[in-house]
């Protein structure tokens, strides 16, 4: 966009991001769409790095998604190239040519095979990617590689984001401390049907690709798949996890039970949830972060679906933006979810105050504490279906006029 957006009031500052053994990063300004800012990122991984990935389930994915799905079958990675400003989606043969040329040029510079190069693009849909500008920037990117440029990379992948997003964790694995670090971008077109817009995570752990893939899938389901900004699933959603194998821990077999990497999986899930909530905090025009806890559903899956119906409701989200304690809109969203529910067992609460129970308003209900809670930056909604033991938590943000302003002028 031509005009810089004000930083989200829900900003979480990016933490310190020390190096991860076997990872080097660089950014450059290729001029793909933006002027005067970095828009291309190269991340290099040590030889032998394994990789896992989860991608959008959109039936109209971008060319980079097709490329990464095919490359993932090899289970190895040497590089990741990301560009911002152009999504390379709905670009036909030109899109295929762009990914092939970019991977080939990167592979030649690094001395690896094109299939070891992963690609991601984000930005405008339907315009051919001027990949010549990206490949022309590769020598500069190669020369600028450094292990301590995580912050630069987090900024280089941004589009309508108002702040860079990063997270880092350490955990014991096989008797040795390993590091997990990740960056993400996303602000609008966020209703992950697997992940987020873009998220890249690296660890120095030595883990086989099948172990990585299982860990990533479970972690994404417990994090990104529980968030939404606007109910729209991107054509470019990508989460990639790279393991450089530089940590000196006990060997983990490809068929190792989940218990062998339980701590790693927990740390990975925690890191991805951190990044997912940063994306929601940076939702386009967002002023409030919203947590929705659903209990008493017939199953956990049913609770998740009910939670997402509430989180995606424009009426609920605009009521929150207007600080209106209108619990009837929450009842509406529960009813439309298509999951088992009964108005005579349903309970609704906001900010720790129960407003409705068993099909009616709680006797003596005082709206004052709820109104006060609604004026805050972080809103909590509780819904008990009263039919079973299924539960789930999802997160969203409010819907303000800022969302319309940003998306109405996105290509301007």
TORKOL-4160 file (C-alpha; in steps of 0.2 Angstrom, whole numbers, padded with zeros to 4 digits, m for minus):
412
<pt num="1" X="0000" Y="0000" Z="0000"/>
<pt num="2" X="0006" Y="0018" Z="m0004"/>
<pt num="3" X="0001" Y="0024" Z="0014"/>
<pt num="4" X="0009" Y="0017" Z="0030"/>
<pt num="5" X="m0004" Y="0009" Z="0041"/>
<pt num="6" X="m0005" Y="0014" Z="0060"/>
<pt num="7" X="0003" Y="0001" Z="0071"/>
<pt num="8" X="m0010" Y="m0010" Z="0079"/>
<pt num="9" X="m0015" Y="m0005" Z="0097"/>
<pt num="10" X="m0013" Y="m0024" Z="0101"/>
<pt num="11" X="0005" Y="m0024" Z="0096"/>
<pt num="12" X="0017" Y="m0037" Z="0104"/>
<pt num="13" X="0035" Y="m0032" Z="0101"/>
<pt num="14" X="0045" Y="m0045" Z="0092"/>
<pt num="15" X="0057" Y="m0053" Z="0105"/>
<pt num="16" X="0076" Y="m0056" Z="0104"/>
<pt num="17" X="0079" Y="m0069" Z="0091"/>
<pt num="18" X="0097" Y="m0076" Z="0093"/>
<pt num="19" X="0104" Y="m0087" Z="0079"/>
<pt num="20" X="0098" Y="m0105" Z="0076"/>
<pt num="21" X="0113" Y="m0116" Z="0072"/>
<pt num="22" X="0112" Y="m0120" Z="0053"/>
<pt num="23" X="0101" Y="m0105" Z="0048"/>
<pt num="24" X="0107" Y="m0089" Z="0039"/>
<pt num="25" X="0095" Y="m0075" Z="0033"/>
<pt num="26" X="0095" Y="m0060" Z="0022"/>
<pt num="27" X="0083" Y="m0047" Z="0014"/>
<pt num="28" X="0083" Y="m0036" Z="m0001"/>
<pt num="29" X="0073" Y="m0023" Z="m0010"/>
<pt num="30" X="0069" Y="m0031" Z="m0026"/>
<pt num="31" X="0055" Y="m0018" Z="m0031"/>
<pt num="32" X="0042" Y="m0031" Z="m0035"/>
<pt num="33" X="0028" Y="m0020" Z="m0029"/>
<pt num="34" X="0034" Y="m0009" Z="m0015"/>
<pt num="35" X="0046" Y="0005" Z="m0016"/>
<pt num="36" X="0058" Y="0010" Z="m0002"/>
<pt num="37" X="0057" Y="m0006" Z="0008"/>
<pt num="38" X="0063" Y="m0024" Z="0008"/>
<pt num="39" X="0052" Y="m0036" Z="m0001"/>
<pt num="40" X="0062" Y="m0052" Z="m0004"/>
<pt num="41" X="0069" Y="m0064" Z="0009"/>
<pt num="42" X="0082" Y="m0078" Z="0007"/>
<pt num="43" X="0084" Y="m0091" Z="0021"/>
<pt num="44" X="0098" Y="m0104" Z="0019"/>
<pt num="45" X="0099" Y="m0120" Z="0029"/>
<pt num="46" X="0113" Y="m0132" Z="0032"/>
<pt num="47" X="0115" Y="m0147" Z="0021"/>
<pt num="48" X="0105" Y="m0161" Z="0028"/>
<pt num="49" X="0091" Y="m0150" Z="0034"/>
<pt num="50" X="0074" Y="m0159" Z="0035"/>
<pt num="51" X="0057" Y="m0151" Z="0031"/>
<pt num="52" X="0039" Y="m0152" Z="0035"/>
<pt num="53" X="0025" Y="m0141" Z="0028"/>
<pt num="54" X="0006" Y="m0138" Z="0029"/>
<pt num="55" X="m0003" Y="m0128" Z="0016"/>
<pt num="56" X="m0019" Y="m0120" Z="0011"/>
<pt num="57" X="m0034" Y="m0131" Z="0007"/>
<pt num="58" X="m0040" Y="m0118" Z="m0005"/>
<pt num="59" X="m0044" Y="m0126" Z="m0022"/>
<pt num="60" X="m0037" Y="m0111" Z="m0031"/>
<pt num="61" X="m0019" Y="m0111" Z="m0023"/>
<pt num="62" X="m0004" Y="m0101" Z="m0029"/>
<pt num="63" X="0010" Y="m0108" Z="m0040"/>
<pt num="64" X="0022" Y="m0108" Z="m0025"/>
<pt num="65" X="0010" Y="m0120" Z="m0015"/>
<pt num="66" X="0011" Y="m0132" Z="m0030"/>
<pt num="67" X="0029" Y="m0131" Z="m0030"/>
<pt num="68" X="0032" Y="m0133" Z="m0011"/>
<pt num="69" X="0020" Y="m0148" Z="m0011"/>
<pt num="70" X="0030" Y="m0157" Z="m0024"/>
<pt num="71" X="0047" Y="m0152" Z="m0016"/>
<pt num="72" X="0041" Y="m0158" Z="0001"/>
<pt num="73" X="0040" Y="m0176" Z="m0005"/>
<pt num="74" X="0059" Y="m0176" Z="m0005"/>
<pt num="75" X="0060" Y="m0171" Z="0014"/>
<pt num="76" X="0075" Y="m0161" Z="0012"/>
<pt num="77" X="0078" Y="m0142" Z="0011"/>
<pt num="78" X="0093" Y="m0130" Z="0008"/>
<pt num="79" X="0084" Y="m0113" Z="0005"/>
<pt num="80" X="0068" Y="m0104" Z="0006"/>
<pt num="81" X="0064" Y="m0089" Z="m0005"/>
<pt num="82" X="0050" Y="m0077" Z="0000"/>
<pt num="83" X="0043" Y="m0062" Z="m0009"/>
<pt num="84" X="0030" Y="m0049" Z="m0003"/>
<pt num="85" X="0019" Y="m0038" Z="m0014"/>
<pt num="86" X="0013" Y="m0052" Z="m0027"/>
<pt num="87" X="0005" Y="m0068" Z="m0022"/>
<pt num="88" X="0009" Y="m0077" Z="m0039"/>
<pt num="89" X="m0009" Y="m0084" Z="m0038"/>
<pt num="90" X="m0020" Y="m0086" Z="m0053"/>
<pt num="91" X="m0006" Y="m0082" Z="m0065"/>
<pt num="92" X="m0006" Y="m0098" Z="m0076"/>
<pt num="93" X="0009" Y="m0103" Z="m0085"/>
<pt num="94" X="0018" Y="m0087" Z="m0080"/>
<pt num="95" X="0016" Y="m0092" Z="m0062"/>
<pt num="96" X="0024" Y="m0109" Z="m0065"/>
<pt num="97" X="0038" Y="m0101" Z="m0075"/>
<pt num="98" X="0041" Y="m0089" Z="m0061"/>
<pt num="99" X="0043" Y="m0103" Z="m0048"/>
<pt num="100" X="0054" Y="m0114" Z="m0059"/>
<pt num="101" X="0065" Y="m0100" Z="m0063"/>
<pt num="102" X="0067" Y="m0094" Z="m0045"/>
<pt num="103" X="0071" Y="m0111" Z="m0039"/>
<pt num="104" X="0083" Y="m0114" Z="m0052"/>
<pt num="105" X="0092" Y="m0098" Z="m0050"/>
<pt num="106" X="0093" Y="m0100" Z="m0031"/>
<pt num="107" X="0099" Y="m0118" Z="m0033"/>
<pt num="108" X="0113" Y="m0113" Z="m0045"/>
<pt num="109" X="0120" Y="m0100" Z="m0032"/>
<pt num="110" X="0119" Y="m0112" Z="m0018"/>
<pt num="111" X="0125" Y="m0128" Z="m0027"/>
<pt num="112" X="0110" Y="m0138" Z="m0023"/>
<pt num="113" X="0095" Y="m0145" Z="m0033"/>
<pt num="114" X="0080" Y="m0134" Z="m0037"/>
<pt num="115" X="0069" Y="m0146" Z="m0027"/>
<pt num="116" X="0078" Y="m0142" Z="m0012"/>
<pt num="117" X="0073" Y="m0124" Z="m0013"/>
<pt num="118" X="0056" Y="m0119" Z="m0006"/>
<pt num="119" X="0046" Y="m0104" Z="m0011"/>
<pt num="120" X="0032" Y="m0093" Z="m0004"/>
<pt num="121" X="0024" Y="m0077" Z="m0011"/>
<pt num="122" X="0011" Y="m0065" Z="m0003"/>
<pt num="123" X="0002" Y="m0050" Z="m0010"/>
<pt num="124" X="m0009" Y="m0046" Z="m0024"/>
<pt num="125" X="m0018" Y="m0060" Z="m0033"/>
<pt num="126" X="m0020" Y="m0061" Z="m0052"/>
<pt num="127" X="m0005" Y="m0051" Z="m0058"/>
<pt num="128" X="0011" Y="m0060" Z="m0065"/>
<pt num="129" X="0025" Y="m0060" Z="m0053"/>
<pt num="130" X="0040" Y="m0050" Z="m0061"/>
<pt num="131" X="0052" Y="m0064" Z="m0055"/>
<pt num="132" X="0066" Y="m0057" Z="m0065"/>
<pt num="133" X="0067" Y="m0044" Z="m0051"/>
<pt num="134" X="0068" Y="m0057" Z="m0038"/>
<pt num="135" X="0081" Y="m0068" Z="m0047"/>
<pt num="136" X="0091" Y="m0052" Z="m0050"/>
<pt num="137" X="0091" Y="m0049" Z="m0031"/>
<pt num="138" X="0098" Y="m0066" Z="m0027"/>
<pt num="139" X="0116" Y="m0062" Z="m0027"/>
<pt num="140" X="0113" Y="m0047" Z="m0015"/>
<pt num="141" X="0103" Y="m0059" Z="m0004"/>
<pt num="142" X="0117" Y="m0072" Z="m0005"/>
<pt num="143" X="0130" Y="m0059" Z="0000"/>
<pt num="144" X="0120" Y="m0053" Z="0014"/>
<pt num="145" X="0116" Y="m0070" Z="0023"/>
<pt num="146" X="0119" Y="m0069" Z="0042"/>
<pt num="147" X="0113" Y="m0079" Z="0056"/>
<pt num="148" X="0106" Y="m0064" Z="0066"/>
<pt num="149" X="0094" Y="m0057" Z="0054"/>
<pt num="150" X="0078" Y="m0064" Z="0060"/>
<pt num="151" X="0071" Y="m0047" Z="0063"/>
<pt num="152" X="0075" Y="m0041" Z="0046"/>
<pt num="153" X="0066" Y="m0057" Z="0038"/>
<pt num="154" X="0051" Y="m0054" Z="0049"/>
<pt num="155" X="0049" Y="m0037" Z="0041"/>
<pt num="156" X="0054" Y="m0042" Z="0024"/>
<pt num="157" X="0038" Y="m0054" Z="0022"/>
<pt num="158" X="0025" Y="m0041" Z="0028"/>
<pt num="159" X="0011" Y="m0034" Z="0017"/>
<pt num="160" X="m0003" Y="m0025" Z="0027"/>
<pt num="161" X="0005" Y="m0031" Z="0043"/>
<pt num="162" X="0008" Y="m0016" Z="0055"/>
<pt num="163" X="0022" Y="m0025" Z="0065"/>
<pt num="164" X="0034" Y="m0039" Z="0063"/>
<pt num="165" X="0030" Y="m0056" Z="0071"/>
<pt num="166" X="0042" Y="m0068" Z="0079"/>
<pt num="167" X="0044" Y="m0081" Z="0093"/>
<pt num="168" X="0057" Y="m0092" Z="0100"/>
<pt num="169" X="0057" Y="m0107" Z="0112"/>
<pt num="170" X="0070" Y="m0119" Z="0119"/>
<pt num="171" X="0067" Y="m0136" Z="0125"/>
<pt num="172" X="0076" Y="m0152" Z="0130"/>
<pt num="173" X="0077" Y="m0166" Z="0117"/>
<pt num="174" X="0087" Y="m0182" Z="0119"/>
<pt num="175" X="0097" Y="m0174" Z="0133"/>
<pt num="176" X="0101" Y="m0158" Z="0124"/>
<pt num="177" X="0093" Y="m0141" Z="0124"/>
<pt num="178" X="0087" Y="m0137" Z="0106"/>
<pt num="179" X="0080" Y="m0120" Z="0099"/>
<pt num="180" X="0064" Y="m0117" Z="0089"/>
<pt num="181" X="0062" Y="m0100" Z="0081"/>
<pt num="182" X="0049" Y="m0093" Z="0069"/>
<pt num="183" X="0042" Y="m0078" Z="0060"/>
<pt num="184" X="0025" Y="m0076" Z="0053"/>
<pt num="185" X="0015" Y="m0063" Z="0042"/>
<pt num="186" X="m0003" Y="m0060" Z="0041"/>
<pt num="187" X="m0016" Y="m0047" Z="0045"/>
<pt num="188" X="m0031" Y="m0050" Z="0033"/>
<pt num="189" X="m0038" Y="m0065" Z="0023"/>
<pt num="190" X="m0036" Y="m0075" Z="0039"/>
<pt num="191" X="m0047" Y="m0090" Z="0042"/>
<pt num="192" X="m0034" Y="m0103" Z="0042"/>
<pt num="193" X="m0040" Y="m0120" Z="0034"/>
<pt num="194" X="m0023" Y="m0127" Z="0040"/>
<pt num="195" X="m0011" Y="m0112" Z="0044"/>
<pt num="196" X="m0009" Y="m0094" Z="0042"/>
<pt num="197" X="m0004" Y="m0083" Z="0027"/>
<pt num="198" X="0014" Y="m0087" Z="0029"/>
<pt num="199" X="0024" Y="m0094" Z="0044"/>
<pt num="200" X="0042" Y="m0101" Z="0044"/>
<pt num="201" X="0050" Y="m0110" Z="0058"/>
<pt num="202" X="0067" Y="m0117" Z="0061"/>
<pt num="203" X="0075" Y="m0128" Z="0074"/>
<pt num="204" X="0093" Y="m0135" Z="0076"/>
<pt num="205" X="0085" Y="m0152" Z="0082"/>
<pt num="206" X="0089" Y="m0167" Z="0072"/>
<pt num="207" X="0072" Y="m0174" Z="0067"/>
<pt num="208" X="0067" Y="m0185" Z="0052"/>
<pt num="209" X="0054" Y="m0178" Z="0040"/>
<pt num="210" X="0040" Y="m0189" Z="0046"/>
<pt num="211" X="0042" Y="m0184" Z="0064"/>
<pt num="212" X="0043" Y="m0166" Z="0059"/>
<pt num="213" X="0027" Y="m0168" Z="0049"/>
<pt num="214" X="0017" Y="m0176" Z="0062"/>
<pt num="215" X="0023" Y="m0163" Z="0075"/>
<pt num="216" X="0019" Y="m0148" Z="0063"/>
<pt num="217" X="0001" Y="m0155" Z="0059"/>
<pt num="218" X="m0004" Y="m0157" Z="0077"/>
<pt num="219" X="0004" Y="m0140" Z="0082"/>
<pt num="220" X="m0005" Y="m0131" Z="0068"/>
<pt num="221" X="m0022" Y="m0139" Z="0072"/>
<pt num="222" X="m0020" Y="m0133" Z="0090"/>
<pt num="223" X="m0015" Y="m0115" Z="0085"/>
<pt num="224" X="m0017" Y="m0107" Z="0068"/>
<pt num="225" X="m0033" Y="m0118" Z="0065"/>
<pt num="226" X="m0041" Y="m0110" Z="0080"/>
<pt num="227" X="m0040" Y="m0092" Z="0074"/>
<pt num="228" X="m0049" Y="m0081" Z="0062"/>
<pt num="229" X="m0048" Y="m0062" Z="0057"/>
<pt num="230" X="m0061" Y="m0061" Z="0043"/>
<pt num="231" X="m0067" Y="m0079" Z="0038"/>
<pt num="232" X="m0057" Y="m0079" Z="0022"/>
<pt num="233" X="m0045" Y="m0093" Z="0018"/>
<pt num="234" X="m0029" Y="m0087" Z="0008"/>
<pt num="235" X="m0024" Y="m0095" Z="m0008"/>
<pt num="236" X="m0006" Y="m0094" Z="m0001"/>
<pt num="237" X="m0007" Y="m0101" Z="0017"/>
<pt num="238" X="0009" Y="m0109" Z="0021"/>
<pt num="239" X="0018" Y="m0116" Z="0036"/>
<pt num="240" X="0035" Y="m0123" Z="0034"/>
<pt num="241" X="0046" Y="m0131" Z="0048"/>
<pt num="242" X="0065" Y="m0134" Z="0045"/>
<pt num="243" X="0076" Y="m0145" Z="0056"/>
<pt num="244" X="0095" Y="m0141" Z="0053"/>
<pt num="245" X="0101" Y="m0156" Z="0063"/>
<pt num="246" X="0115" Y="m0146" Z="0071"/>
<pt num="247" X="0110" Y="m0150" Z="0089"/>
<pt num="248" X="0120" Y="m0165" Z="0097"/>
<pt num="249" X="0106" Y="m0175" Z="0104"/>
<pt num="250" X="0102" Y="m0193" Z="0104"/>
<pt num="251" X="0095" Y="m0200" Z="0088"/>
<pt num="252" X="0077" Y="m0199" Z="0085"/>
<pt num="253" X="0070" Y="m0213" Z="0073"/>
<pt num="254" X="0058" Y="m0209" Z="0059"/>
<pt num="255" X="0046" Y="m0221" Z="0068"/>
<pt num="256" X="0049" Y="m0215" Z="0085"/>
<pt num="257" X="0033" Y="m0214" Z="0096"/>
<pt num="258" X="0026" Y="m0197" Z="0100"/>
<pt num="259" X="0032" Y="m0198" Z="0118"/>
<pt num="260" X="0050" Y="m0197" Z="0112"/>
<pt num="261" X="0047" Y="m0179" Z="0106"/>
<pt num="262" X="0033" Y="m0174" Z="0118"/>
<pt num="263" X="0042" Y="m0159" Z="0124"/>
<pt num="264" X="0047" Y="m0153" Z="0107"/>
<pt num="265" X="0029" Y="m0155" Z="0101"/>
<pt num="266" X="0023" Y="m0145" Z="0116"/>
<pt num="267" X="0036" Y="m0131" Z="0113"/>
<pt num="268" X="0032" Y="m0130" Z="0095"/>
<pt num="269" X="0013" Y="m0129" Z="0098"/>
<pt num="270" X="0016" Y="m0115" Z="0111"/>
<pt num="271" X="0027" Y="m0106" Z="0098"/>
<pt num="272" X="0014" Y="m0107" Z="0084"/>
<pt num="273" X="0000" Y="m0102" Z="0096"/>
<pt num="274" X="0011" Y="m0086" Z="0100"/>
<pt num="275" X="0013" Y="m0082" Z="0082"/>
<pt num="276" X="m0005" Y="m0086" Z="0078"/>
<pt num="277" X="m0011" Y="m0074" Z="0091"/>
<pt num="278" X="0001" Y="m0060" Z="0085"/>
<pt num="279" X="m0008" Y="m0062" Z="0068"/>
<pt num="280" X="m0025" Y="m0060" Z="0076"/>
<pt num="281" X="m0018" Y="m0045" Z="0086"/>
<pt num="282" X="m0013" Y="m0037" Z="0069"/>
<pt num="283" X="m0030" Y="m0041" Z="0061"/>
<pt num="284" X="m0034" Y="m0027" Z="0048"/>
<pt num="285" X="m0042" Y="m0013" Z="0058"/>
<pt num="286" X="m0042" Y="m0023" Z="0074"/>
<pt num="287" X="m0044" Y="m0014" Z="0091"/>
<pt num="288" X="m0048" Y="m0029" Z="0102"/>
<pt num="289" X="m0042" Y="m0047" Z="0104"/>
<pt num="290" X="m0056" Y="m0059" Z="0107"/>
<pt num="291" X="m0055" Y="m0076" Z="0116"/>
<pt num="292" X="m0070" Y="m0088" Z="0115"/>
<pt num="293" X="m0071" Y="m0103" Z="0126"/>
<pt num="294" X="m0084" Y="m0116" Z="0122"/>
<pt num="295" X="m0089" Y="m0130" Z="0134"/>
<pt num="296" X="m0102" Y="m0143" Z="0135"/>
<pt num="297" X="m0103" Y="m0147" Z="0117"/>
<pt num="298" X="m0106" Y="m0165" Z="0111"/>
<pt num="299" X="m0088" Y="m0167" Z="0105"/>
<pt num="300" X="m0073" Y="m0156" Z="0104"/>
<pt num="301" X="m0075" Y="m0155" Z="0086"/>
<pt num="302" X="m0092" Y="m0148" Z="0088"/>
<pt num="303" X="m0086" Y="m0136" Z="0101"/>
<pt num="304" X="m0073" Y="m0130" Z="0089"/>
<pt num="305" X="m0086" Y="m0127" Z="0075"/>
<pt num="306" X="m0097" Y="m0117" Z="0086"/>
<pt num="307" X="m0083" Y="m0107" Z="0092"/>
<pt num="308" X="m0078" Y="m0103" Z="0074"/>
<pt num="309" X="m0096" Y="m0098" Z="0070"/>
<pt num="310" X="m0095" Y="m0085" Z="0084"/>
<pt num="311" X="m0078" Y="m0079" Z="0079"/>
<pt num="312" X="m0083" Y="m0077" Z="0061"/>
<pt num="313" X="m0099" Y="m0068" Z="0064"/>
<pt num="314" X="m0099" Y="m0050" Z="0057"/>
<pt num="315" X="m0113" Y="m0046" Z="0069"/>
<pt num="316" X="m0104" Y="m0052" Z="0084"/>
<pt num="317" X="m0087" Y="m0044" Z="0079"/>
<pt num="318" X="m0095" Y="m0027" Z="0075"/>
<pt num="319" X="m0104" Y="m0028" Z="0092"/>
<pt num="320" X="m0088" Y="m0030" Z="0101"/>
<pt num="321" X="m0080" Y="m0016" Z="0090"/>
<pt num="322" X="m0095" Y="m0005" Z="0096"/>
<pt num="323" X="m0093" Y="m0011" Z="0114"/>
<pt num="324" X="m0111" Y="m0017" Z="0114"/>
<pt num="325" X="m0115" Y="m0031" Z="0127"/>
<pt num="326" X="m0127" Y="m0039" Z="0115"/>
<pt num="327" X="m0127" Y="m0057" Z="0120"/>
<pt num="328" X="m0141" Y="m0061" Z="0108"/>
<pt num="329" X="m0129" Y="m0060" Z="0093"/>
<pt num="330" X="m0119" Y="m0074" Z="0102"/>
<pt num="331" X="m0134" Y="m0085" Z="0103"/>
<pt num="332" X="m0138" Y="m0082" Z="0085"/>
<pt num="333" X="m0120" Y="m0088" Z="0080"/>
<pt num="334" X="m0122" Y="m0103" Z="0091"/>
<pt num="335" X="m0138" Y="m0107" Z="0082"/>
<pt num="336" X="m0132" Y="m0105" Z="0065"/>
<pt num="337" X="m0116" Y="m0116" Z="0067"/>
<pt num="338" X="m0125" Y="m0132" Z="0062"/>
<pt num="339" X="m0120" Y="m0141" Z="0078"/>
<pt num="340" X="m0131" Y="m0149" Z="0091"/>
<pt num="341" X="m0137" Y="m0135" Z="0103"/>
<pt num="342" X="m0152" Y="m0132" Z="0114"/>
<pt num="343" X="m0158" Y="m0115" Z="0119"/>
<pt num="344" X="m0164" Y="m0121" Z="0135"/>
<pt num="345" X="m0147" Y="m0128" Z="0141"/>
<pt num="346" X="m0137" Y="m0114" Z="0133"/>
<pt num="347" X="m0127" Y="m0102" Z="0144"/>
<pt num="348" X="m0118" Y="m0086" Z="0138"/>
<pt num="349" X="m0105" Y="m0076" Z="0148"/>
<pt num="350" X="m0093" Y="m0061" Z="0144"/>
<pt num="351" X="m0079" Y="m0056" Z="0155"/>
<pt num="352" X="m0083" Y="m0068" Z="0169"/>
<pt num="353" X="m0101" Y="m0062" Z="0170"/>
<pt num="354" X="m0114" Y="m0075" Z="0165"/>
<pt num="355" X="m0128" Y="m0066" Z="0156"/>
<pt num="356" X="m0140" Y="m0080" Z="0151"/>
<pt num="357" X="m0144" Y="m0097" Z="0157"/>
<pt num="358" X="m0156" Y="m0110" Z="0152"/>
<pt num="359" X="m0165" Y="m0101" Z="0138"/>
<pt num="360" X="m0166" Y="m0084" Z="0147"/>
<pt num="361" X="m0158" Y="m0069" Z="0156"/>
<pt num="362" X="m0149" Y="m0073" Z="0172"/>
<pt num="363" X="m0160" Y="m0066" Z="0186"/>
<pt num="364" X="m0154" Y="m0050" Z="0193"/>
<pt num="365" X="m0141" Y="m0048" Z="0178"/>
<pt num="366" X="m0131" Y="m0032" Z="0180"/>
<pt num="367" X="m0124" Y="m0026" Z="0163"/>
<pt num="368" X="m0112" Y="m0014" Z="0171"/>
<pt num="369" X="m0097" Y="m0026" Z="0173"/>
<pt num="370" X="m0100" Y="m0033" Z="0155"/>
<pt num="371" X="m0100" Y="m0015" Z="0148"/>
<pt num="372" X="m0084" Y="m0011" Z="0158"/>
<pt num="373" X="m0076" Y="m0027" Z="0151"/>
<pt num="374" X="m0081" Y="m0023" Z="0133"/>
<pt num="375" X="m0071" Y="m0007" Z="0134"/>
<pt num="376" X="m0055" Y="m0016" Z="0136"/>
<pt num="377" X="m0043" Y="m0022" Z="0123"/>
<pt num="378" X="m0045" Y="m0041" Z="0127"/>
<pt num="379" X="m0062" Y="m0048" Z="0127"/>
<pt num="380" X="m0067" Y="m0065" Z="0134"/>
<pt num="381" X="m0083" Y="m0074" Z="0129"/>
<pt num="382" X="m0089" Y="m0090" Z="0137"/>
<pt num="383" X="m0102" Y="m0102" Z="0130"/>
<pt num="384" X="m0108" Y="m0118" Z="0138"/>
<pt num="385" X="m0119" Y="m0128" Z="0127"/>
<pt num="386" X="m0125" Y="m0139" Z="0141"/>
<pt num="387" X="m0125" Y="m0156" Z="0131"/>
<pt num="388" X="m0109" Y="m0164" Z="0134"/>
<pt num="389" X="m0090" Y="m0163" Z="0138"/>
<pt num="390" X="m0083" Y="m0156" Z="0122"/>
<pt num="391" X="m0073" Y="m0140" Z="0123"/>
<pt num="392" X="m0063" Y="m0129" Z="0112"/>
<pt num="393" X="m0055" Y="m0112" Z="0113"/>
<pt num="394" X="m0053" Y="m0100" Z="0097"/>
<pt num="395" X="m0047" Y="m0082" Z="0095"/>
<pt num="396" X="m0053" Y="m0068" Z="0084"/>
<pt num="397" X="m0053" Y="m0049" Z="0083"/>
<pt num="398" X="m0066" Y="m0036" Z="0082"/>
<pt num="399" X="m0072" Y="m0029" Z="0065"/>
<pt num="400" X="m0070" Y="m0011" Z="0062"/>
<pt num="401" X="m0072" Y="0002" Z="0048"/>
<pt num="402" X="m0053" Y="0001" Z="0047"/>
<pt num="403" X="m0055" Y="m0016" Z="0039"/>
<pt num="404" X="m0065" Y="m0009" Z="0025"/>
<pt num="405" X="m0053" Y="0006" Z="0023"/>
<pt num="406" X="m0038" Y="m0006" Z="0021"/>
<pt num="407" X="m0046" Y="m0018" Z="0009"/>
<pt num="408" X="m0056" Y="m0006" Z="m0001"/>
<pt num="409" X="m0039" Y="0002" Z="m0006"/>
<pt num="410" X="m0028" Y="m0013" Z="m0006"/>
<pt num="411" X="m0022" Y="m0011" Z="m0024"/>
<pt num="412" X="m0022" Y="0008" Z="m0024"/>
